[in-house]
């Protein structure tokens, strides 16, 4: 557009001067032995030149309008493309940075509803993408292959929208799995929330994935006692975990793979906790919800019984709210033990 404006200015400049001989038309000029041009021939040439200039002027005016229309089309495409790109980027960050936890009560159900609403918004943006695709088709029809007003193209935005749509569905599925795990396996919602927040903390680039170094740091932060090994040295314990979360060794652990692993480990703990509770219940008289010191010393070694008595809280009857003399709460003790 800038180069055309320069050409147009040059054309206007050409139109300004008039020919000096037109001032001498009143003179009666006869034949001149020094030139074969006559006044009639010059006048005819001048008329032809004026006609050519007029035609050129019309062509340049049409081209100016075409250039203006093309520039308007570029700006229109850029306005919508830039706006959609920004929205897609912000929404991806919303899904990955844990913003859904701030919605409502912050419960898993509230997060799921917030994620569903956001996923519906993503699908609603399909209309905006269609408008951009239509504008992109117009640009191609006009052979407009460059656009200095935006760096975003139709194909890239379509891919970005599709990836965000799939991310929303994966996030919903993951939350539904967490709710099912909480309801069926006994994994607490607080534990699930801690797993999710820890993952997001180590996902520095908000990609929804952890590399192996980040994943190992995340596990350590959650209390996993993984040995420190030199770089390049075998790490069989960590490799065994990777066999579950990254069996193809692509170097990445997704949120879904991570949550599935943590839920399975937590479920094992819950099952083990239930087994310990059942063992305590079996040594009580009449399968009571509390155990006495005599029952502990009669069925456990002295060291184990001493450990239990020193750490178990007195049992409080839920009906009366009063503690029972000599009774210890083995259920609370077991659950606290496995939570830690």
N, C-alpha and C positions, 0 to 999 in steps of 0.2 A: 504494500500500500504506500509506503514512503517513496519507493522508487517511481511509482506511477505519479504521485503528486509532483515530483521533480520534473518528470516528462511533461506533465500538463502545464507547469509554470513556464517551461521552455517554449512550449507551443504558443502560449499567450504572448510571450515576449516577441515571437516572430510576427504576430499580427499587428503590432504597434506601428512600425514605421510605414510611411507611404512612399511611393516612388516619386523622385523629384521631377521627372519629366511630365508628370500630370499637371504641373504648374505652367507648363509651356504649351498646353494644348491649343491656346488661342493664337499662337504664332502659325503663320502659314509656312510650313516647312516643305521645301521642294526636294527633289532628288539630291542625294549626297553621294559623290563619287568615292567617299572614304568608307562607306558601310552599305551593306545590302539590306539593312533593317529599315523599314518604313514605319510611319506612325500607325498605319492601319495594322501592320503585323504585330507591333508592340501592344496595341490595344487588345487585339485578339488573344495574344499570349497572356496579357493581364487578366482578361475575363476568364480564361481557362484556369489560371492560377487561383483566382478567387473561388471558382467552383470547386477546385480540389481542396482548398483550405476549408470551405464550408463542409464538404463531405468528411474531411479529416476531423473537423470540429465535432460533427455528429458522432463519429466513431469513438472519439475520445470521451465524449459525454456519456455514451452508452457504457464504455469501459469503466468510467469513474463510478457510475451507478452499480455496475456489476461488482466492482471492488468493494464498494460500500456495503452492498448486500452480503458479500462473502465475509467481510469483517464482522458484520452484525451476527452472522451465523456462527462464526468462530466464538464471539463473545457469549452468545446464548448457550452454546455447547459447553464452554468453559465454566459458566456460572453454575449450571446444573451438575456438571462432572465434579467440580471442586467441592460443592456442597454435599453431594452424595459420598464422596471419598472421606470427607471429614466426619460425616455421620457414621459411616461404616467403621472408621478407626476408633471413634469414641465408644461405639457400641461394643466393639471387640474388647476394648479395655474394661468396660463395665462388666462384661461376662467373666473376664479373667482375673480382675483384681479383687474379687470378693464383695463387690458392691451389693449383690443380692442379699448378703448377710445383714445389711443395714435396713432391709425392707421389713416393715411390720415388726413382729416379735423376734425375727431372726431365726425362727425355727426352720427345720428342713422343709416343712409344708409351705411356710411363707416364702422361703427361697425358691421353691419349685414354682409357686404361683407367679412370683416376680420374673423368673426366668421364662415362663410360658408367655407372659405379657410381652417381654422383650423380644422373644422369638416371633410373636405375632407381628410386632412392629417391623421386624426384619422382612417378613413375608410381605407386609404392606408396602415396603420400599421397592417391591418388584415393579410397581407402576412408574416410579421415578427412573428406574433403570431402563424401562421400555421407552420412555421419553428420550433418554440419552441415546439409546440405540437408534431411534428414529432420526434424531438430529445427526448422529454419526453417518447414517445412510445418506442423508442430504449432503453432508460434506463430501462423501465419496462421489455422489452424482455430479457435484460441481468440481470434482478433481482437486479438492482442497486437502492437501496431504500434510500441511503443517499448521500448528496452532500455538502461537507464542503466549497465549493466555492461560494455558494449562499443560501439565505434564501427564494427565490421565487420559487413557483411551477407553473405548467401549469394551474391548476384550478384557483388559485388566480389571475394570470395575465389575464386569460380569463374574469374573473368577473370584474377586474379593467378596462379592455378595453371596455367591454360592458357598464359599468356605465359611462365611459367617452363619449362613443358614444351617449348615451341617454342624457347626460348633454349638449352636443353640440346641439342636436336637440331642447332641452328645451330652451337653450339660444337663438337660432334662432327664435323660436316661440315667445319668450318674446319680442325680438326686433321688430318683425313684428307687435305684438300687440301695442307696443309703437308708432310705425310709424302710425299705423291705428288710434290710439287714438289722436295723434297729428294732423292728417289730418282731422279727423271727429269731434272730440269733442272740438278742440280749445286749448287743453292743450299744452303749449309751450314746445319746445325741451329742453330749459334750465331747465324747471321744471322737466322734465323726467330725465334729466342727474343728477340733484341734488338728486332726489329720489334714483337713482341707486348708485351714489357715497356714499350717506349716508348709504345705506344698506351695501355696501362693507366695509365702515369704521367700522361698529359695528359687522361685521362678522369676528371676530378676528381669528377663527380657519379655515377660508376659506372653510367652509362646504357647503356654498350656502344656509344656513338656520340661522335664529335667534331664540334663545329661548325667552321666554316671557319677561324676564328682559331686554335683549338686544333690543327687539322690542319696549318696552316702552321707553327706553332711546333714540332710534332712532326717535320715534314720537316726543318726547320732543325737540330733536335737530332740528326737522323740524318746531317747533313752536306750537305744540299741547299743550294746557294748561291742562295737566292731574293732578288731585289732588294727593298730597302726602298722602299715607295711611300707617298705621302700618302693619308690616308683619302679615299675617293671617287674616287681616280685609277685609271686602268686598270692592270691587272697581267696582261698577256698570258701570261706564263710560268706563273703560278699558275692562270690561267683554263684553260690547256691541260691542266693536271693535273686540274682539277675536271671537265673534259669527260669524263674517264675514270672518276673515282670518284663524281661526283655530277652526272650528265648532266641530270637533271630539276631541279637546283638547289633541292632541298628544304632546303638549309642544313645537312645532316647527312651524315657519312661513317661508315658502320657498320664494325665490325671486319672483317667479311667483305670489304667493298669495299676497305678499306685494305690488308688482307693480299694480296688479289688484285693490287692495283696494285704493292705492294712486291715481290712474287714475280716479276711480269712485268719490273720494272726490274732486279731482281737476275739474272734469267735472261738479259736482254740483256747484262749485264756478264759473266756466265759465258761466253756465246757469244763476246763480244768477246775475253775472255781466251783462249779456245781458239784463236781466229783468230791472236792474237799468238804463242801458243806454236807453232802450226803454221808461222808465218812464221820464227821463230827456228830451228825444226827444219829448215826448208828450206835455210837457209844453212849448216847444219853438214854435215860430211862423213859420209855414211852415216846421216843422221837420228839423230844421237846425242842423249842427254838433256842434253848440256852443249854450250857454245859456247866457242870460243877468242877471245882478243883479236884475233888476225889476221883471223878470220872476221868479227868485228864491224866492224873498220875497213875491211875490203874491201867490205862490203855496205851500210854506213850512213854518214851524214855524220860528220865528225869530232866535232861537238858531241854528236850522238846516241850515238856509240860511247863518247865520254868519260863521258856520263851513265850508260850501262849498266855500264861497267867499274867506275865508282866506287860503284855501288849493288848490283851482283850479288855474291852470296856465292860463295866457292870451291865447286866441285862435289865432293861426297863420294860415293864409290862405295858403294852400299848393301850390297854383298856383303862387301867388305873393310873398310869403315868408314874408309877412308883417302881423303884429298883427292887429286885428280889435278892435277898441276902445269899451270898455265896454263888450267885449265878453269873455266868459270863456269856456275852453276846458273840457267839462264834460266826454268825452270819455277817455281821458288820465287819468283824475281824478279817474274814476270808475275802470279802469284796474289796476292802481297803488294801489288803495285801496284793491282790492281783491288779488293782488300779495303779499301784505304785511300781 
